[in-house]
Amino acid sequence: MTQVRTYGQFPSHYPGKLFIVEGIDGSGKSTQLALLAQWLRSQGHLVVYSEWNSSPIVRRTTSFGKKQKLLTPTTFSLIHATDFSDRVERDIVPALKAGAIVLADRYVYTAFARDVARGVSRAWVRSLYRFAVVPTLAIYFRVPLEVALYRILSGRPKLKWYEAGMDLGLHGDVIESYKLFQKRIQDEYERIVDEFGLAVMDATRPVEVQQRALRQLILPYVRGERIPEPPTHGSPILALPTPKEIREVLDDYVIGQ
C-alpha cells in the first residue's frame, strides 16, 4: 500500500530556527512579530523576515486573476503554494542553512485554514505543502472573532472582493460575507491548533504583555552565547518595548496595508 505523502513528515535538520505566527485578520500577530524581530536583532542575532504572498514570481498572475475575478478556490490554492515554494527555496531554506533565525508572518497553516474555508480538501492541501520545512515553533494568536472584526473594519476603508470571500457566495453584502468567511477560517485554525500542536497566544492581552510571553516562548530555542540565562528581575533581555517602539511598529504596519 502506497503511503500518503503529507506535510509534517520530515522535521527540519537545519541549524537555523524557524518561528512562525498565525491567526485570523486583526489578531495582532504582525505587530508582535515585528517587535520580536527588533528585539532579536538588538541581541545580535541574524534575523530573516518572511511574509505570506510576497514572492514576485506570481504577483502579476495573481493581480490579473483577482481583477478579472477568474480565481477558483483550487487556482487560488495553487498560486499561493507556488508563491510559498519560491519563498521557501529562495529565502527560508538558505537562511536556515546559514544558521539564521527566520520569522514568518503566516506559513502553511494559513493555506490550511483559508483554502479549506474555501472548500478545498484538507488532505489535498496538506499534501500540496508536503515540501515545507516544519517550523521550530508555531504560535497561533487566538482572538474573539468580534474583536478581530472590529480591528479590521474600523481601520479598513474598503474590503477586497476575494478578501471578503465574495467568490464563495456566502452573502450579498461585502461586510457580512467577510464576517462569515473569517468565521470559517477561525474554525479551521482551531482544528489546526490541535492537529499540529501550535502554541496559543491570548491576543486580547496588552501588546507589551503578549511580547513578553512571545519572547519567553522562543527563549528555550535561541539561548546561547548571545542570549545568557535571564535573571529573575530586571533582565535587559526581556525588557519590554517602549510605548514609542510600539507606536512605530503599529504605524509601519498600518502604512504597509
N, C-alpha and C positions, 0 to 999 in steps of 0.2 A: 504494500500500500504506500503510495507516494505521500510524503509528509508535506503538509501545507506550510509554505514559507510566509511568515508574517513578521510584523515589527516587534522588536524586543528580544529576539532570539540570540542576538550577538552583542554582548556588552562591550563598551569601549575599552581599548587596550592602549590608548594614547596617554602620554604623560600629562597633558593639559587637563583642565577641568571645564565642564560644560554645565552652566546653570541657566535654567530657563524659567520664565514666568508665563502663566496662562490665566485667562479669565475673560468674562464677557466684557463688552464695551462698557467703559465707565467704572471699571473695578479699581483703577488707580495703579495697576501693575507697572505701567510705563514710567510713571513718576518714581516709583520705588526702585526700579532697575537703573534708572539714570542716576539716582543718588548713590546707589550701590557702586556703580562704575566709578563715580568721582572718588568715593572713599577708597576703593581698591587701588586706584591709580595713585592716590596720595600716600599709600603704603608701599609704593614701589613695584606694584605688580603690572605685568604686561596684560592689558585688557583689550579684547576684541569685541565689538558690539555688533549684533546682527538682528535685523528686523524682518518680520514677515512680509512677503510680497515685495521685496526690494531689489530683486535681480533685474538687470536691464534686458535680459535675454528674451523675456516675453512681454515687456512693457507695452510695446506698440500693438501686439496682438490682443492683449487684454483690453487696452483702451478702445480699440476698434470694436471689439466684441461687445463691450459694455454700451458704447454709444449706439450701436445698431441693435442692441438687445438680442444678440444671437447666441448667448452662452446658456447652454443647458446645464443642469447640475453635474452631469458627468464631465462635460467640457470644462466647466469651472474647476472641478477637482483635478483634472489632468493638467491644466495650466498652472495651478498652484503647486502641484507636485513637480512640474518641470522647473518652476522658479526655485522651489526649495532644493531640488537636486543640484542646481547650479550653485546656490549659496553654500551647500554642504561641501561640494568639491572645490570651490574657488576660495571660500573664506573660512568655514568652520574647521574642516579637517586639517588644512595646513597650519592653522593657529594651534590646534590641539597637538599636532605633531611637534610644534615648536615649544610646547610646554606653557602656552598662554592660558589665561582664564577667558573663556568665551561666555558672554552674556547674551542670551537670545530672548528678544521680546516676541513671544509666540514661537511655537515649534510644531511638531507633528500633531500634537493634541488639538491644535486649532483646526486642522483639517478633519480630525476625527469627530470633532463637535459640529463644525459648520457643514461639512459635506453630508454627514448623516442627518442633520437637521433639514437638509435639502432633499433627503430621500435616498441618498446613495447607500449602498450596502456597507455595513460596519466591517464585515470580513474583507470586502474588496478594498476599502480604503486602507485598512491595516496592512494588507498585502502590498498595496501600492507603495507604501512608505517603508518597506522592509529593509531598505538600504540605509536608513537613517541611523546615525550614531545615538546610542542610548545615553541620555544626559546623566551627569553626576548627580544632579538633584533637580527636580521639577517642583515648582511651587504654584499652587492654584490660589488665586485671590478670590475668596468667596465673599460675595456681597449680595444683599437682598435685591431682587430684580427692580423694585420700585426706586431704590436708592440709585442704582446704576442708570436707570432710565432718566431720572431727574438730572443727574450729572451730564448726560449726553444731550438731552433735549433742551436743557436750559442754556447750553453753550453752543449748540449747533444750529445755524440758521436754516439749513435745509438738508434732509437726508437723501442720499443717492438711491437710485432705483433698486440695484442689487443689494446694497447695504441694508435696505429696509425689507428685503425678502419679497419684493413685489412680483418677482418672477415665479413665485410659488402659488400665487392666487389666494393667499391667506385672508386678505381683506382688501377692500377697495380703497381704503384710506391709508396713506403712507405711514402715518404715526401708529395707527392700530396694527398695521402689518408688521412694522418694526418691533412692536411690543411682543406680538405672537412669535415672531422669528427668534427674538432674543430668549424667550422662554424655552423654546425648543433647544437652542444652543446650551442654555444653562442646564437643562435636564441631562443633556449628553455629557456635559462636563462633570456633573455629579456622578455619573456612571463611570467616567474615566478615572476619577479620583480613586475609586475602589479597585478598578481593574489594573491600574498601573502604579498604584501606591504613591500618588502625588502628595507632597506636604501641603497643608492647608493654612492659609493666612487669613485672619479675620480682617477684611478690607474695610470695615466700618470704623476701625480704631484710628486715632490721630496719626498723621503722617510720620512724626518722629517715633512714635511707639512701634509702628509697623517696621520702620527702618531698623530699629534696634533688634527686633525679632528676626528680620531678614538676615542681618549680619551674624546673629547667633546661630542661625541655621547653617550658614555656609562655613563658619569658622572651623569646624572639625575637618573640613576638606582642604582648606588652604593654609592651615597652620604650618609654619616652617621658620626658616631663618629670618624672613622679613616680617613675620607676624608672631611675636612672642606670646606666651601664655598670658591672657588678660588677668590683671589683678581684680580683686573684689570690688574696689571703689576707685573712681577717678581715672579709669583707663582711657588713654588717648585713642586707643584702637576703636573703642565703642563710643567715642564722642559723637553725639547726635548732630545732624545737620542743623545749622542755624536757620532762623526764620528767613534771612536773606537768601541762603542757599536754596531753601525750599521754593521761595518765590521765583528765583531764577530758573530752576528746573521746570516749574509749572508754566512760566512764561514761554520758555523754549518749546514745551510740549504743545501749548495752545497755538503758537505761531506756526508750528510744523503741521498742524492739522489741515 
